[in-house]
């Protein structure tokens, strides 16, 4: 059986390859996935279907070369904290986005039961708004 840390690492690797279905296979049916307030994706989504629709599908449709690159993993057993950074090019504005982020993952019995994102939401909005300053 994979450790909680390995499950989280595998999730980042699958997402980097665009294999979101592989990320979702480790998500519990009642997982609460929270995107930070102030983000274009803000909200708490319950279960793989809501997560796919409100997070992964939207990101894929709105960004080119979107990436979440982990910088460090902190293993606290059932809780894994990951510091990372996002980058991407908004498909409409063609603006580059960079944003530092932290993710808190909670796992039980080999399944992701809770995820919470913290990020610079202003960077996401600026990249999506034609009149906003560029993030470079």
N, C-alpha and C positions, 0 to 999 in steps of 0.2 A: 504494500500500500504506500502511495506517495505521502510525503509529509505535507503539512499545511504550507510550509515555505515553498516546496516544489510545485504544489498546485498553483500558487500565486505566480511563481516564475514561469510556469508553463502557460498561464493566462497571458502574460505580457508577450511571450514568444509567439503564441498563436495570433494575438491581435496584431503584432508587427507583420505577420504574413497575410493579414486580412482574413484569417480563419476564425471569424467571430462565433461560428457554431461550436468550435472546440472550446472557446471560453465558456459559452453558455452550458455546455454539458456538465461543467463542474458547479453550476449555480443551482441552489435548492429551489424547489417549486415556489416557496414562499419568501425567497430572498428579497430583502429591502435594499435597493440600490439607489443611493442618494447622490445626485449631481448638485453642486453647490448653488445656493441661492444667489441670484444675480447673474448666473450663467444662462446663455440661450437655451440650455438643456435642463435648467433647474427643475427639480422635483424629486420625489421618491417614487420609484417604479418597483412594482412587486412582481417577481417571477421572470423567467427567461423571455417570455413573449413581450412583455412591456419594456424590458431592458433593451431587447433587440430593436423594437419599433422606435422608442423614444431617445435612444442613445446611439447605438451602433449604426443603424440605418441612416439616421440623420447625419451623423458625422461623415459617413461614406458619401452621402449625396451632396454635402456642403463644402467638403475640403478635398484638395489634392495633396498628396504626400503627407497626410496627417500621420504623426508619429507620437507615441508616448514612450520615452526612453527612461528606464529606471536608472537612478544614480546610486541608490543604496537601499538595502533591505534590512529591516529590523524585526527579528523573529521573537515574538513573545508568546509562543505556543499557539493558542487558538486565535490570536490576533497578530497580524502581520502588517507592519507599516512600511510604506515604500515612498521614498522621495524620488521625484522624477521631473521631467520637463516635457511639455508638449511643443510641437512645431507643426506647421502646415501652411498651405496657401489657400485662401478662401476662393472658391470657384467663381463667385460673382465679381468680387472686387479685385482679385488677383493680389491681395495684400498678404504679406508674410506675417505669421503669428508665432511668437515664442511666449511660453508661460511656464513658470515653475509650478509644481504641483506636489501634493502629498495625498496618498490614498491610504485609507484604513480598511483592511480586510478582516472579517471575522468568519471563522470556519468552525463547523461542527461535523464530526463523523465524515470527513473528507468532502464536504460540500460548503460552498460559499453561502453564508446565510445573511451577511450584511456587508455592504460596501459604502464608503463615504469618501467623497472627493473634496479636496480643498485646492483652489487654484486662483490665479489672477484673472478674474472674470472680465476685467476691463480690457485685457489684451484680446480676448475672444471677441468682444463687441467691437473694438476698434478695427479689427481685421474685417469684420462683416459689414461695416458702415462705410460707404463711399466717401462721406464728408469728414470722417474721423482721421486724426493724425495716424500716420503709419507707425508700426511697432519696431521699426528697424533702428 
